[in-house]
Amino acid sequence: MPVEHQRHGATAAAHSLLLAGYSVHLDPSLNTLAAPDGDRQAARRYLDRLAERARAAETDQDVAAVLAEIAAPEEGLLPQLVQSLISTWATWGERRREAGLDEGPADQLMEITSSLSNHARRITQIRNQAARHTPPAAAPGKTVPPPAPSPAPSARRR
């Protein structure tokens, strides 16, 4: 199969999986939807679609799927952002230290990054709660009657 057909097939498969709620990483060289300089625009489109899915979520499982893309360990948006911030902190802090400059701003970045990482873990816990099976709500007008009160102890003895 020609390379261009393979790229279109990979892009279509990844897009279908994304629409089904799966987290997908497609090598940029295979993505036929990506513009050559469009990484930032593609990221914005992805976040816009994620927000649309969040607004359209009708079940806890729908919410869990969105939260999984945001905070899933290693593959989620927040953990990847945390890794980028850690890399920034490490190199920036080292440059400032070697230059004899105040490391305070780099240290603040690391504190904020640590907090963001903790929040990502908490979001994952919330996602796990949302993913648990919840019983469907009763249909309107069909309420279950409360159990009948048990007879008084003196009435039971008769």
C-alpha positions in Angstrom: 0.0 0.0 0.0 1.4 3.4 -0.9 2.7 5.5 2.0 0.0 8.2 1.5 -2.7 5.6 1.8 -1.1 4.3 5.0 -1.0 7.8 6.5 -4.7 8.4 5.6 -5.6 5.0 7.1 -3.7 5.8 10.3 -5.2 9.2 10.6 -8.8 7.9 10.1 -8.2 5.1 12.6 -6.9 7.5 15.2 -9.7 9.9 14.6 -12.3 7.1 15.0 -10.7 6.0 18.3 -10.7 9.6 19.6 -14.3 10.0 18.7 -15.1 6.8 20.6 -13.4 8.2 23.7 -10.0 6.6 23.6 -6.8 8.4 24.2 -4.7 8.1 21.1 -1.2 9.2 20.2 -0.6 9.4 16.4 2.9 10.0 15.2 2.8 13.5 13.6 4.4 12.2 10.4 1.4 9.9 10.0 -1.2 12.6 10.7 -2.6 13.9 7.4 -4.8 16.4 9.3 -1.9 18.2 10.8 -0.6 21.4 9.1 3.2 21.7 8.8 3.3 24.5 11.3 0.0 23.7 12.9 1.1 22.0 16.1 -0.3 24.8 18.3 -3.5 25.1 16.2 -3.9 21.3 16.4 -3.5 21.4 20.1 -6.1 24.1 20.4 -8.5 22.1 18.2 -7.9 19.1 20.3 -8.7 21.0 23.5 -11.7 22.6 21.9 -13.0 19.1 20.9 -12.3 17.9 24.5 -14.3 20.8 25.9 -17.1 20.0 23.5 -17.1 16.4 24.7 -17.2 17.6 28.3 -20.2 19.9 27.6 -22.0 17.1 25.8 -21.3 14.4 28.5 -24.5 12.8 29.5 -23.2 10.0 31.7 -20.6 9.6 34.4 -18.7 7.4 31.9 -18.7 10.2 29.4 -17.2 12.5 32.0 -14.7 9.8 33.0 -13.5 9.5 29.4 -12.8 13.3 29.2 -11.1 13.3 32.6 -9.0 10.3 31.5 -7.6 12.3 28.6 -6.9 15.2 30.9 -5.3 13.4 33.8 -4.5 9.8 32.9 -1.0 8.8 34.3 1.7 9.4 31.7 -0.7 9.8 28.7 -3.0 12.5 30.1 -2.6 16.2 29.2 -1.7 17.2 32.8 1.0 14.6 33.4 2.6 15.6 30.0 2.4 19.2 31.0 4.0 18.4 34.4 6.9 16.6 32.6 7.4 19.7 30.3 7.5 22.0 33.4 9.9 19.7 35.2 12.2 19.8 32.2 11.9 23.6 32.1 12.6 23.9 35.8 15.6 21.6 35.7 17.4 23.3 32.9 16.4 26.8 33.9 17.3 26.3 37.5 20.7 24.9 36.6 21.5 27.8 34.3 20.5 30.3 37.0 22.6 28.5 39.6 25.7 28.3 37.3 25.3 32.0 36.6 25.0 32.8 40.3 21.5 34.2 39.9 18.6 33.9 42.3 17.0 30.4 41.9 13.8 31.6 43.6 11.8 31.9 40.4 12.8 28.4 39.3 12.0 27.0 42.8 8.6 28.7 42.6 8.0 27.0 39.2 8.9 23.6 40.8 6.5 24.2 43.7 3.7 25.1 41.3 4.6 22.1 39.2 4.4 19.8 42.2 1.0 21.2 43.1 -0.2 20.7 39.5 1.0 17.1 39.7 -0.9 16.6 43.0 -4.1 18.1 41.4 -3.7 15.7 38.4 -3.6 12.8 40.8 -6.8 14.1 42.5 -8.5 14.5 39.1 -7.6 10.9 38.3 -9.3 9.8 41.5 -12.3 11.8 40.6 -12.2 10.2 37.2 -12.1 6.8 38.8 -15.2 7.7 40.9 -17.0 8.8 37.8 -16.1 5.6 35.9 -17.7 3.4 38.6 -21.0 2.0 37.5 -23.8 4.1 38.9 -27.4 2.8 38.8 -29.6 4.7 36.4 -32.0 7.2 37.9 -35.6 6.2 38.3 -37.9 7.4 35.5 -39.9 10.4 36.4 -43.3 9.5 38.0 -42.1 6.0 38.9 -41.0 6.3 42.4 -40.4 3.3 44.6 -42.8 3.4 47.6 -41.0 3.4 50.9 -41.2 0.1 52.8 -44.2 -0.4 55.0 -43.6 0.4 58.6 -43.2 -2.7 60.7 -46.0 -3.4 63.2 -45.5 -2.3 66.8 -44.0 -5.0 69.1 -47.3 -5.5 70.9 -49.1 -6.1 67.6 -46.6 -8.8 66.6 -47.4 -10.9 69.7 -51.0 -11.5 68.9 
